[in-house]
Amino acid sequence: MSTLTSITNEKISVPAIRARKVRSGSVPIACLTAYSKPMAQLLDPHVDVILVGDSLGMVLYGFESTQPVTLDMMIDHGAAVVRGAKRALVVVDMPFGTYKLSPAQAYQNASRIMAETGCAAVKLEGGTEMAETVAFLTRRGIPVMGHIGLLPQSVSASGGYRAHGREEAEAHYLVQSARKLQDAGAFAIVIESTVEPLAARITQELEIPTIGIGASPACDGQILVTDDMLGVFQDFKPKFVRQFAQLGQQISTAVQDYAKAVRQHEFPAPEHCFGVKPLVPIQDNSANKTAPDKAPHKKRGRR
């Protein structure tokens, strides 16, 4: 029997997501990103997981990569999303430079994210080299979502934006990474920009759910950046993105209509104003008025 948790009003928990394997009859996990309370409120009734991704650096702040994103940024946006999400599981990305130095560093920053945002879990990038850190966090009560394949925080060091797992050695590394992250206690793993057969194999081998982004339909869930999915982000469109709307064009058209209405004195109208009374037309009777008599000019005589 399918587990349709995505259509209930119950708060979704980490154990509930961990149990969502498609091969066990579960419905695939629907995930999207959000960076604000209003967007979280719109997503919350429909998705299972809301990721506060460090993609906000590129989507909101206009950075060239996710590396400039700070811990304070993630906390501020994470707290806003949590305030708008009543049922979806909220996961917050750990930004670049906040968790790879040591497990202790990761715990210090992850515990701050959890405490100051109220989120349910954190996500961090990396494979076998991060297993010790994941174990350190999970043993101390911090749920962790893993992330393998293309790692946006390390994209410059890994050869740019490309599909991963084509070579045998890299494929073996990704399989081992997924296993080690699972053994370390990760409750789910994002697989990004990885060749489809490999992503499907990893999904089949793991007991925890995989969440694909440019990976495989066989993954236990899917995630996209919401601004990509809605057609709002205009800089570029990744191959794996399907645009379910063209809101960027709709926003542009709406702004054009607004500016036109302002310039043509069509907005605001009386219904948009407070305390408006009917105006009595002022009649201009100047054309019917006779010019006032000029005062007589008095000649000044000599004394």
Secondary structure as UniProt FT lines:
FT   HELIX           5..7
FT   HELIX           14..18
FT   HELIX           22..24
FT   STRAND          29..33
FT   HELIX           37..43
FT   TURN            44..46
FT   STRAND          49..52
FT   TURN            54..55
FT   HELIX           56..59
FT   TURN            67..68
FT   HELIX           71..84
FT   STRAND          89..93
FT   TURN            96..97
FT   HELIX           103..117
FT   STRAND          121..123
FT   HELIX           128..130
FT   HELIX           131..138
FT   TURN            139..141
FT   STRAND          144..149
FT   HELIX           152..154
FT   TURN            155..159
FT   HELIX           168..184
FT   STRAND          188..192
FT   HELIX           196..205
FT   STRAND          210..213
FT   TURN            217..218
FT   STRAND          221..224
FT   HELIX           226..229
FT   TURN            230..231
FT   TURN            239..240
FT   HELIX           247..263
FT   TURN            264..265
FT   HELIX           270..272
FT   HELIX           286..288
//
